[in-house]
Amino acid sequence: MRRLLWIGCGLAIVQQATGINTVNYYPPTILEKSGLGVSASLVATIGVGVTSVLTTVLGIWLLGYLGRRKMLIIGFSGVAGSQALLAIVFMLPQSDAVSYTIMAAMMLFVAFVQCFIGTCVWLLLSEIFPLAIRGFAMGVAVFALWTVNAAISFAFPILNNAMGSTGTFALFVAVNLVSLGFVRKFVPETKGRSLEELEADFRAESESKVPVASN
């Protein structure tokens, strides 16, 4: 049970560690740094919001067809790729092409998070915890989620000023690659499996790691 709790908290943390709220809370700041004017940045912010809504709906639909692990692996790979693109493009001289590429990369970033990670993490949290601890475990995981949310939201302007947009997004690339490794190593597939099957698998895995005493 303890391992399931750690996995749940880990899922909550890596969801927020994507940096999604840097785009949700600071899109005009990011877009103005790309060279877009204030008015254009505000219009682009609306585009980011529309992308978020549409890809969330698509993600809900995909949950019925793709495994949870597969969705998360696609999501974190796509997030790392789109953030790497942002880090590279922010190094280029300002131009209309650069500005629109940054806007497109931001929308791609949002699409991967909302479609493949956001909806999937919440569903996984409801699936991995046994009924006996679900209320407590969900509470702990959600607390971890909002704590990381707040930390990244407060840290982003400081990081952006200290490291620049390229350095900040490069840091998020590294974080998301670590998150991808976490998913590959620790997160179980829950699609089409009962809680009893998951518990039995975890129990068998734990017992296999207990060293056998030799005479």
N, C-alpha and C positions, 0 to 999 in steps of 0.2 A: 504493500500500500504506500509505503514511503516513497518508493521509486516512481509510482504513478503520480504522486503529488509533485515530485521534482520535475517530471516530464511535463506535467500540466503548467507549472510555473515557468518552465523553460519555453514552452509554446507561447505563453502570454508575453514573455519578455522579447522573444525574437520577432513576434508580430510588430511590436512597437519599435524595436531596434532597426526595422526597415528604414526608419526615418520618414514614414508617411506623413507624420504631422508637421514636418518642416514644410511640406508642400501644402498641407491643409491650412496651416496657420500663417505662413509667410510667403505665399505665392507672389504678391506684388513686389516684395523686397527682392526675391530671386529674379523675377522677370525684368525689373528695372535695371538690375546689374547686368543683364544681358544686352541692354541697349534699347529696350522698348520704352516708349513714353508711358506716362502715368495712365492715360486713358486706354492705351493698348494693353497695358498690364492688367487693368481691371477687367477688360473684355476677355483676355486670356484666362483670368482667374475663373470666370464663369464657365469657360470651356473645360477647365480642370474639374470643376464641380459636376458638370454634365457627364464627363468621362467616368467619374467616380460612381455616379448613380447607375449608368448603363452597364458598366462592367461588373458591378455588384450583382445586378439582375442576371447577367450571363454566368457569373460564378455560382449562383444558387442553382441554375439549370445544370451546370457541369457537374455539380456534386452528385447528381444521380447517375452519372456515367463514368467518372474517373475516380480512381482510388485517392484516399486522402494524402498519402505519401507522395504520389505522383503529382498531385496538384501543388503541394508545397515545394517539391523539388523544381518544378517548372517555374513557380512563382519566385523563389529566391534566386534562381539562375537569371530570370528575366530582370528582376530588380537590380541585381549586381551589374548586369550588362547595361541597362539604361542609365544607372548612376555612373558607370565608367564612361559612357558617352558624354554625360553632363560634365564630368571632370575634365575630359579632353577638350570639349567644345569651349568651355569657359577659358581655356588658355589661348584661344584664337582671338585675333583683333575683332573689335565690334563691327558688325555689318548686319544688314537685314537678314541675310541667309543664316548667319550665326544665331541671331535672335529667334528666328522661327525654328531652327533646329533645336535650340534649348527648350522652346515651348513644346515641341513635339516629343522630345525626350522626357520632359516632365509628365506629359499625358501618358506616355508609354509606361513610365514608372508607376503612376497611379493605377493604370489598368492592370498591371501585373499584381500589385498589392491587393487591390479590391477584388479582382476576379479569382485569384488563385490562393491568396494567403488569408485575407481578412475573414471571409465567410467560412473558410475551411477550419481556421483555428477555433472559432467559436463552436462549430459543430464538433470538432475533436474533443474540446473540453467537456462537452455534454456526453460524449461517448466513452471516454476512457475511465471515468471515475465510477466505482461501485456505488450503489444506492446508499450504503451505510455511511459513506464519507462524502457523498457528492456535494451536499450543501456547504460543509466546511471547506472542502477542497476547491470548489468553485470560488468561494469567498477569498481564499488565499491567492488563487491564480489571478482573479480580477484585481485584487490589491496590488499584486506585482505588476500587472499590465498598466494600471494608471500611475503607479509610481515611476515606471520607466517613461511613460508618456510625458509626465511633468518634467522629469529630468532632461529629456531630449529637447522638449519645447523651450526650456529655459537656457539650455546649453547652446542651442543652434546659433543664436545671434552672436554669442561670444566666440564660438568656433569660427563662424563665418568671417568675423572681423580679424581674428588672429591668424587663421590659416588660408583665408580666401575661399571662394566657391570651389575651386579645383581641389584644394586640400581637404575641404570638408566632405565633398562627395567621394573623394578617394578613400577617406576614412570609413564612410558608410559602405563602400564596396567591400572593404576588408571585413567589416562587421557582418555583412550579409553572406559572405563566403563562409565565415565561422558558423552562422546560423544554418546554412545549407549542410555543413558537416554534422551539426547537431541533429538535424532532421534525418539524415541518412543513417546515423548511428543509433539513435535512441527512440525515434517516434514510431510506434507500431501502426500497421494498417488496420483500420477498424471497419472499413466498408464490408458489409455482409457478414460481420462477425458479432457474436453475442458477448455480453459482459463476462459471462461464465467462461467462454473460450479465451478471452483476453487474460482473465485472472489466472486461469490454468497455465497459460503460456508463461506469464511472468513468474508464477510460483515454480514452475519447472526450471526456468532459467536461473532463478535465485538458488534453487537447490543444487543445480549443476555446478555452481560456483563455490559451494561450501566444500572446503578441503576434507578429504577422507583421512582420518587418523590411521597411521600405520603402527603395527605392533612392534 
